[in-house]
Each structure stands twice: as structure tokens, then as C-alpha cells.
Amino acid sequence: MIVKFPRWGEKGYAVADKQYDLIVVGSGPGGYVAAIRAAQLGLKVAVVEREHLGGICLNWGCIPTKALLRASEIKHLIDHAGEFGLSVKGVSFDVQKIVKRSRGVAKKLNQGIGHLLKKNKVDVIMGAGALSGAGTLTVNDLDGSSTELTADHIILATGARARALPGFEPDGRLIWTYKEAMVPEIMPDSLLVIGSGAIGIEFASFYSDLGANVYVVELMDRILPLEDEEISAMAQKVFEKQGMTIHTSAKVKELVPGADNVIATIEVGGRKFEEITVDRVIVAVGITGNVEDIGLEKTDIQIDNGHVVINEWMETSEPGVYAIGDLTGPPWLAHKASHEGIICVEHIAGEDTHPLNTSLIPGCTYSRPQVASVGMTETAAKTAGYEVRIGRFPFIGNGKAIAMGDSEGLVKTVFDGKTGELLGAHMIGAEVTELIQGYMVGKTLEATESELMGAVFPHPTLSEMMHESVLDAYGRAVHF
């Protein structure tokens, strides 16, 4: 049930119990999943949420951004309808309606989280929670009143927020974080994106497909710097072909806001300076954990670079207090947070569980084209001393990709040449965020090249490229 304190003047809500087996602070993809799993294991559980069920991911991140990207993808398909023998005239779009649909998707799922928590008999207490002593949490509600709850175990799942660049602090009008970028009041004609990780590239792709002139500035020597170098290079080539201007090994030296635009000075390669004028700027240079105002100063919990330090069981250095998700550092992924939550509560409940293997966590970027990966890059594998075998298969060699009109892309696999272990898989192209789980399952089951080559893939599908890439690593590719 959702518990709101009676002083709020609302009828039909019970007073929150004072004692729980587990209290989870934050209801994002880590927090609400941890709470539900704990309830399934018979624990008496409460979730404390200060803003909205589902956290940033569901309300202002993963889900609504995919709704936005779906709109820009459809716009792109309509723009190329002639290639499929279709005639479409007078195409236009209303950015406010695009945003409205995105917010509606988030709202629907927000309500779904509430239903799931209620179904599992998890108390939801709306307010800001802070540690206030051993096994004690103080919850402040909207009118400033507070109540004290106790629990044997407390999980901190307060998430993270956008990291600000000193001197380039977002103002919500001309200089945006991801939040303002998701609900634009107008469609900018030009846009500067600072940072080319998954968040920056997704927004760059969305606005570019809707017609904006997009500039991307990345401090590292390539975009999507966590991805395999070959995939990053291909992504940059495709995005530039789409019309984006991308500067790598570059940094923004100055932003000068005007009445309705921003003048940006960009330093490229430590030598060349370029000045551009854009309607809006998105700062997407990473995130930092929400470690403030949750009572950490009253504990022995350690913080490193804005994130809570934990062990393999998500235990902090304060007995009985745990932390999961973006609060604890990279990889900053919803599915990582969910699995940490499950492992944490199963460990608390004495279940037979195991620590999270971060090499099995896939990463996805939902741009056009999509990018997805799991495990080691080619460079990382070589640096680790592996004698690698590399397999590649291009989308242009796949019948389904050609039929879809999406024949630009690549599937790349990295194997240990001595044992046949699949070390990593890296993809760029249509729907690769759906395909990557196949390799993730293979790695989880410790499949070697032999099992992967012997598996039967359906035809015609994009997944056949996964098979062919494995075959190519051992000189057996058939269709290219």
C-alpha cells in the first residue's frame, strides 16, 4: 500500500509501521526490484520515495527517451518512404505532441510500479529518507514533518544525477541537462551536445533525425569511448554521414548565453579553436551519485568520487546498510541496478546467490544506428594477454537487413584463441540492442565457439549475423 502520513489530510491510508525487516530508500529499477524480491522472500518491506515511483530511469531516463527516439525513427522512415515504393506528402511533426506521448508512456509505467509494489504488499512511504542512527531512518514529508522508522537492514538506492561542468552549469533554458532535453518547449534548429556517451549520442540522434543541426564535442579521442574502437569509428562515420558535426579530442572552452542562443568556443586537438552559435546546449558528461542529504555523515560509509563504496554483496562499511545502482558507480545501467538489488536481498535473506559479474552486463545505446556490447573489447582482450581471434560480419551481407533497408552495421566477436571462450561481442546496426542478449546468454553459460557455431539460427533474421561472425572468427563464414 502507499502510505502517506495522516497529517497530509488524505483519507484511506494506514499509518506507516515503525519497524520493518528491510527499508529501501529509492524506488528506481534497483530499489523497487529489491523491495519486491525481498517481499517474495518473506521480509516485511517498505520503500521510501521522495519524488516518483520508478526513479529517474522510468520517469526521466531509459523509458521516455526510448519513446522520443521511436518518434524520430518513424520520422526517418517516413522521410525515406520512397525507397519502399510509398508516397508520403506534407510530412510535419509537433514536438509538443512527441513530448506528451513520451510523458504518457512514463506515467503509465509509473502507475504499473505502484501496482506491483501493492501486489507484493510492500509499503510505499512518500518522503525524503535519511539515515539517523543504527538501523534507523528518518522520513521527512512534504510539509516538513518527520517520522522515524527502524529496520534490521536498509538499502540505499538513491540513484544519481547529471554531472555539471564547472563554468557550464545548466540554466534550464539555453543550457540543458537530460531532463530539459526530454521536454523541449521548442524544436531547436541547432544543438551542441557536450559528451558522447550513450546519453549524449541518443539525444544527438533524436534531434538530428528531427532536423536539427547537431554538433557533438567529446574530450576523448573517439565517440562512445567505452565501446570497441572499431565500433566507435563506424558510429562516427555513420553519424557524420547523417549530418552531425563531431569533434573528438576536443573540449568546450567557453559558453556565452545570449537572448535565445549560445555562442560556444571549442578547442580541438589542443590547438585549433572554433566558434559556433547554437540554439541550445546539452551537457552530457556523466553522472554523480545522490550521496547528499541521506545521512551518510552519521555513518562509517565511504564515498569515492561521488559514489558509495560497497563490497561484492552491496554492503557498505556501515553494518546493516547496503547500497545499489547508480549510487555505487559504473556501469550506470538500470539492469545492473536491478540485479544488484536482487543479489543484495537474497544475500540478506540467506539465499544461495553469487556476486554480480560485471563482464556479463550488456551496454546499449539506442541511437540510429543502435550500438550494443558485452564483455571485452578487442583492445582490452589483447591488453589482458589473450591471444585473440576476431570475427566480423557486416549488415550488408544479411538478407533481412537488406530487406529492412537497414544494411549499415557490423557484428564483431572476440574469442580467446586458445580456449574458444567468447570474451566479448560488439554490434552496431538496426535492433542490435535486442540481439546482444544472445551473446550475453552465451557468455553466462560459458559457451565456446563450438556451441555457438553448432547453434541453429532462424532464417531470415538479423540474428544470423551473430552466427556468421562466430564462424568468421574461425575462417568458416559462409555468406561473406
C-alpha positions in Angstrom: 0.0 0.0 0.0 1.0 3.6 -0.5 1.5 5.2 2.9 1.1 9.0 3.2 1.2 10.4 6.7 -2.2 11.3 8.1 -1.2 14.9 8.6 -1.3 15.2 4.8 -5.0 15.2 5.3 -5.7 12.3 2.9 -8.2 9.6 3.8 -7.9 5.9 3.3 -4.2 5.4 4.2 -2.9 3.5 7.1 -0.2 4.9 9.4 3.2 3.6 8.4 4.6 0.8 10.5 7.6 1.8 12.6 9.5 -1.5 12.3 10.5 -3.3 9.1 12.9 -6.1 8.2 14.1 -4.0 5.3 13.7 -0.4 4.2 14.7 0.6 0.7 15.4 4.2 0.1 14.6 5.0 -3.5 12.2 3.2 -6.0 14.2 3.2 -9.2 15.0 0.0 -11.1 17.3 -1.1 -8.3 15.1 -0.1 -5.3 11.7 -1.4 -6.4 13.1 -4.7 -7.7 15.0 -5.2 -4.4 11.8 -4.5 -2.4 9.7 -6.9 -4.5 12.2 -9.7 -4.3 12.6 -9.1 -0.5 8.8 -9.4 -0.1 8.8 -12.6 -2.1 11.3 -14.0 0.4 9.0 -13.2 3.3 10.6 -10.0 4.6 8.4 -7.1 5.8 9.4 -4.3 3.4 9.0 -0.6 3.0 10.1 1.7 0.1 10.7 5.3 0.8 10.4 7.6 -2.3 10.8 11.3 -2.3 9.5 12.1 -5.8 8.0 9.4 -8.1 7.9 5.6 -8.3 10.3 4.2 -10.8 13.0 6.7 -10.3 14.9 8.6 -12.9 15.1 5.6 -15.3 11.4 5.2 -15.7 10.3 8.8 -15.4 13.2 10.8 -16.9 15.6 8.3 -18.5 15.5 4.9 -20.1 11.8 4.7 -20.9 10.7 8.2 -22.0 13.9 8.6 -24.1 13.0 5.5 -26.0 9.6 6.9 -26.7 11.3 10.1 -28.1 13.7 8.0 -30.2 10.8 6.0 -31.6 9.2 9.2 -32.8 12.4 10.3 -34.6 12.9 6.8 -36.0 9.4 6.9 -37.5 10.1 10.4 -38.9 13.2 9.0 -40.6 11.3 6.1 -42.1 8.7 8.4 -43.5 11.4 10.6 -45.0 12.6 7.6 -46.8 9.2 6.1 -47.7 10.0 6.5 -51.4 12.7 3.8 -51.1 9.9 1.3 -50.2 7.6 2.4 -53.1 5.5 4.5 -50.8 4.5 8.2 -51.4 4.0 10.4 -48.4 3.4 14.2 -48.8 3.2 17.1 -46.4 5.1 15.5 -43.5 5.4 17.6 -40.4 5.7 17.0 -36.6 4.6 18.6 -33.4 7.4 18.4 -30.8 4.9 19.1 -28.0 2.9 16.0 -29.0 6.0 13.9 -29.2 6.9 15.0 -25.7 3.3 14.4 -24.5 3.4 10.8 -25.7 6.8 10.3 -24.1 5.5 11.6 -20.7 2.4 9.4 -21.1 4.5 6.3 -21.5 6.4 7.2 -18.4 3.2 7.9 -16.4 1.7 4.5 -17.4 4.8 2.6 -16.2 5.0 4.7 -13.1 1.5 3.5 -12.2 2.5 0.0 -13.0 5.3 0.1 -10.4 2.8 1.2 -7.8 0.6 -1.8 -8.7 3.5 -4.2 -8.5 4.5 -2.9 -5.0 0.9 -3.1 -3.8 0.5 -6.6 -5.2 3.6 -7.7 -3.3 2.5 -6.0 0.0 5.3 -3.5 0.0 4.6 -0.3 1.9 5.4 2.8 -0.1 6.2 5.8 2.1 6.4 9.1 0.2 9.0 11.4 1.6 12.8 12.0 1.8 14.6 9.4 3.8 17.9 9.9 5.7 19.9 7.6 8.0 19.7 8.9 11.5 21.3 6.1 13.6 21.9 2.4 13.8 19.1 0.8 11.8 17.1 4.0 11.9 15.7 6.1 9.0 14.0 9.5 9.4 11.5 10.3 6.7 10.6 13.9 6.1 7.3 14.6 4.3 6.3 17.5 2.1 5.2 19.7 5.0 8.4 19.4 6.8 7.1 16.9 9.4 9.0 13.7 10.0 8.7 10.2 11.3 11.3 7.6 12.4 11.4 4.1 11.0 13.6 1.2 12.0 14.8 -1.9 10.2 17.4 -4.6 10.5 18.5 -3.8 7.0 18.5 -0.6 5.0 19.3 -0.4 1.2 20.2 2.9 -0.2 19.1 3.2 -3.9 19.0 6.9 -4.3 20.4 6.9 -7.8 22.4 9.7 -9.5 22.1 13.0 -11.3 23.7 14.7 -14.2 27.3 15.8 -13.5 27.8 19.5 -14.1 30.9 21.0 -15.8 32.3 23.9 -13.7 31.5 27.1 -15.6 28.9 25.4 -17.8 26.2 24.9 -15.2 22.8 24.2 -16.9 20.3 27.0 -16.6 17.2 25.0 -17.7 16.6 27.4 -20.6 19.6 27.5 -23.0 21.9 25.0 -21.4 20.2 21.7 -20.7 20.6 18.5 -18.8 19.0 15.4 -20.0 15.8 16.4 -18.2 15.3 19.7 -20.1 16.3 17.9 -23.3 13.4 15.5 -22.9 10.7 18.1 -22.7 11.8 20.9 -25.1 9.3 23.7 -25.5 10.6 24.3 -29.0 12.5 22.3 -31.6 15.9 23.9 -31.8 17.4 24.4 -35.2 20.9 23.8 -33.9 22.2 22.0 -30.9 25.6 21.4 -29.2 26.0 18.1 -27.2 28.9 18.1 -24.8 29.8 14.4 -24.2 29.4 11.4 -26.5 28.5 8.6 -24.1 25.2 6.8 -24.5 23.1 9.7 -23.2 24.7 12.3 -25.3 24.6 10.2 -28.5 21.0 9.3 -28.0 19.9 12.9 -27.8 22.2 13.8 -30.7 20.5 11.2 -32.8 17.0 12.2 -31.7 17.4 15.9 -32.5 19.4 15.2 -35.7 16.7 12.9 -37.1 14.1 15.6 -36.4 16.1 18.0 -38.5 18.4 19.9 -36.1 22.0 20.8 -37.0 23.8 18.8 -34.3 27.4 19.3 -33.0 29.0 16.8 -30.7 32.1 17.6 -28.7 34.0 14.7 -27.0 37.1 15.1 -24.8 38.3 11.5 -25.6 39.8 10.6 -28.9 36.6 8.9 -30.1 32.9 8.9 -29.5 31.2 6.2 -27.4 34.6 5.7 -25.7 33.5 2.7 -23.7 32.8 0.8 -26.9 35.1 -1.2 -29.1 37.3 1.2 -31.1 36.2 -0.3 -34.4 32.5 0.2 -33.5 33.1 3.7 -32.3 34.8 4.6 -35.6 32.0 3.2 -37.6 29.4 5.0 -35.5 31.2 8.3 -36.0 31.3 7.7 -39.8 27.6 7.0 -39.9 26.6 9.9 -37.7 28.7 12.3 -39.8 27.1 10.9 -42.9 23.7 11.7 -41.4 24.8 15.4 -41.0 26.3 15.6 -37.5 29.5 17.6 -36.9 31.7 15.6 -34.4 34.8 16.9 -32.7 36.9 14.4 -30.8 40.0 15.1 -28.6 38.1 18.4 -28.1 36.7 20.5 -25.3 34.3 23.4 -24.9 36.3 26.3 -23.6 33.5 28.8 -23.2 29.7 29.2 -23.4 28.3 32.6 -23.8 24.5 32.6 -23.5 22.6 35.2 -25.5 18.9 36.2 -25.7 17.9 32.9 -27.3 21.1 31.2 -28.4 24.6 30.3 -27.1 28.0 31.1 -28.6 30.4 28.2 -27.9 34.1 28.2 -28.3 35.6 24.8 -29.0 39.2 23.7 -28.7 40.1 20.8 -31.0 43.3 18.9 -30.6 44.8 21.4 -28.2 45.5 23.8 -31.0 42.5 24.8 -33.2 39.7 27.0 -31.9 36.3 27.1 -33.5 33.3 29.3 -32.6 29.8 28.2 -33.2 26.4 29.6 -32.4 23.6 27.2 -31.4 20.1 27.4 -30.1 20.6 25.1 -27.2 23.4 23.1 -25.4 23.0 19.7 -23.8 25.6 18.8 -21.1 26.0 15.0 -21.0 29.4 14.4 -19.3 28.4 11.7 -16.9 26.6 11.4 -13.6 27.4 11.6 -9.9 25.7 9.7 -7.1 23.0 11.3 -4.9 25.0 11.0 -1.7 23.8 14.2 -0.1 21.0 14.6 2.5 20.7 10.9 3.2 22.6 10.9 6.5 25.9 9.4 5.3 27.8 11.8 7.5 26.4 10.0 10.6 27.8 6.6 9.4 31.1 5.0 8.5 30.1 4.8 4.9 32.9 5.6 2.5 32.4 7.8 -0.6 34.7 7.7 -3.6 34.4 10.2 -6.4 30.8 10.9 -5.6 29.7 7.3 -5.2 29.2 5.0 -2.2 31.8 2.2 -1.8 30.4 -1.3 -1.5 31.7 -4.9 -1.5 30.5 -7.8 -3.7 27.3 -8.2 -1.6 26.5 -4.4 -1.9 27.4 -4.0 1.8 28.7 -0.6 2.8 31.2 -0.1 5.7 28.2 0.6 8.0 26.7 -2.6 9.4 23.2 -3.2 8.2 23.4 -0.6 5.4 23.7 -1.5 1.7 23.8 0.5 -1.5 22.9 -0.4 -5.1 22.6 1.0 -8.5 23.9 4.3 -9.9 24.7 5.5 -6.3 27.6 3.0 -6.3 29.2 3.9 -9.6 29.6 2.4 -13.1 28.3 0.8 -15.1 25.4 3.2 -14.7 22.7 0.9 -16.1 19.2 0.0 -14.9 19.6 -3.7 -15.4 22.8 -3.6 -13.3 20.9 -1.9 -10.5 18.1 -4.5 -10.7 20.4 -7.4 -10.4 22.4 -5.8 -7.6 19.1 -5.3 -5.7 18.2 -9.0 -6.1 21.6 -10.2 -5.1 21.6 -7.9 -2.1 18.3 -9.0 -0.7 19.0 -12.7 -1.4 22.2 -12.4 0.5 20.3 -10.7 3.3 17.8 -13.5 3.4 20.4 -16.2 3.4 19.6 -17.5 -0.1 22.2 -19.2 -2.2 23.3 -16.4 -4.5 26.5 -15.1 -6.1 28.2 -11.8 -6.7 27.5 -9.8 -9.8 29.9 -10.5 -12.7 30.1 -7.1 -14.4 31.7 -8.6 -17.5 28.2 -10.1 -18.2 26.4 -6.8 -18.2 25.5 -5.7 -21.7 25.5 -2.0 -22.6 23.1 -0.4 -25.1 22.9 2.9 -27.0 19.5 3.4 -28.7 20.7 5.9 -31.4 20.2 5.3 -35.1 22.0 3.1 -35.7 21.9 1.3 -32.3 25.1 0.2 -30.5 25.3 -2.8 -28.1 28.1 -4.7 -26.5 29.0 -7.2 -23.8 32.4 -8.2 -22.4 35.9 -7.3 -23.5 36.8 -5.1 -26.5 39.5 -6.3 -28.8 42.0 -3.9 -27.3 41.1 -4.9 -23.7 41.5 -8.6 -24.5 44.9 -8.1 -26.1 46.0 -5.9 -23.2 44.9 -8.6 -20.8 47.3 -11.0 -22.6 44.8 -13.1 -24.6 45.7 -14.5 -28.0 42.5 -13.3 -29.7 40.5 -14.5 -32.6 38.2 -11.8 -34.1 35.1 -12.5 -36.2 33.2 -9.9 -38.2 30.0 -9.9 -40.2 28.6 -6.8 -41.9 24.9 -6.0 -42.2 25.2 -5.7 -45.9 25.7 -9.4 -46.1 22.4 -10.2 -44.3 19.2 -10.7 -46.3 16.9 -9.5 -43.5 18.9 -6.2 -43.1 18.8 -5.5 -46.8 15.0 -6.2 -46.9 14.5 -3.8 -44.0 16.5 -1.1 -45.7 19.0 -1.1 -42.8 22.1 -2.6 -44.2 24.6 -0.4 -42.5 26.2 -2.1 -39.5 28.6 -4.7 -38.1 28.7 -7.6 -35.7 32.1 -8.3 -34.1 33.1 -11.1 -31.8 36.2 -11.6 -29.7 37.4 -15.1 -28.7 40.2 -16.5 -26.7 42.2 -18.2 -29.4 43.4 -20.9 -27.0 40.2 -22.0 -25.3 37.5 -20.8 -27.6 35.9 -18.7 -24.8 33.7 -15.8 -26.0 35.4 -12.8 -24.5 33.2 -10.1 -26.0 30.7 -9.1 -28.6 30.2 -5.7 -30.2 27.5 -4.6 -32.6 26.3 -1.5 -34.5 23.2 -1.5 -36.6 19.4 -2.0 -36.6 18.0 -3.7 -33.5 21.3 -4.8 -32.0 20.1 -3.8 -28.6 17.7 -6.7 -28.9 20.3 -9.1 -30.4 23.0 -8.6 -27.7 21.2 -10.8 -25.2 22.1 -13.8 -27.3 25.8 -13.3 -26.7 25.1 -12.4 -23.1 23.4 -15.7 -22.5 26.2 -17.5 -24.3 28.8 -15.9 -22.0 26.7 -16.6 -18.9 26.5 -20.3 -19.9 30.3 -20.2 -20.7 29.7 -21.3 -24.3 32.7 -21.7 -26.5 33.0 -21.2 -30.3 32.0 -24.9 -30.7 28.5 -24.5 -29.1 27.9 -21.1 -30.8 28.8 -22.5 -34.3 26.6 -25.5 -33.7 23.6 -23.5 -32.7 20.8 -23.2 -35.4 19.8 -19.6 -36.1 16.5 -18.9 -37.9 16.4 -17.5 -41.4 15.8 -14.8 -42.4 16.7 -12.9 -39.3 19.3 -10.3 -38.2 20.5 -12.9 -35.6 22.1 -14.9 -38.4 24.9 -12.3 -38.4 25.8 -13.3 -34.9 26.3 -16.9 -36.1 28.3 -15.7 -39.2 30.5 -13.5 -37.0 31.4 -16.5 -34.8 32.1 -18.6 -38.0 34.3 -15.8 -39.4 36.5 -15.9 -36.3 37.4 -19.4 -37.2 37.6 -19.0 -41.0 34.2 -20.6 -41.7 31.9 -17.6 -42.6 29.6 -18.7 -45.4 27.7 -15.6 -46.6 30.5 -13.1 -46.9 
